[in-house]
């Protein structure tokens, strides 16, 4: 697949999704009984796994 074609398809897929915030249902809260984890909290919590186990705590 040509890189240009892949880029155009990627843009056609994602750009319409940036027009407005998506409607989010409360199904997760109803089923699980808790709020979902934010992306920021998930990345912070899983930083060692996401970095391949080479996470070094910042100095300072």
N, C-alpha and C positions, 0 to 999 in steps of 0.2 A: 504494500500500500504506500502510495506516495505521501511524504510528510505534509505537503500542502493540502491534500485532500483530507488527511486526518485532522489537521488544524481547523479547516472549514467545518467539518462535521462536529468537532468538539465545540466550536463557537455556536453553531446552530443548535446544539443540544443544551448548552449551559446559559447562553445569554438571555433567553426568555425567562429563565428562573431568577434572574437578578432584578426583574422589573418591580416586584413587590415581595414583601415578606410572606412566606408560605403560611397557609392556615395550618395550625398544629392542633390536633385533637387531644383530648384529655384521656384517651384510652389507656395510655401507659400508666398514668396516675391511678386510674380506676382499677386496673388489673394488678399493678405491682404495689399500690399503696404508698408510693413515694414519688417525688419529682425525679425526672431523668437527670443524669449527670451532664453538666455543660461540657462542651468540647474542651474548653480551657482546663477544667478540673480533671477531665479524663487524661489529657496529655500530661498534665503535671503528675497525676497519680501513676501513669504508665510510662513515664519518661525513660526508665532504665530498659524496659522491654522494647520501646520504640527506637531507642538508640543502639540497639544490639548489645546492651549490657555494658556500654562504655561511658555511661553518664558520669561526669565528674561534677560534684557540687561546686558552685561558684565560690570564689574566695572573696570575702568582703562583707 
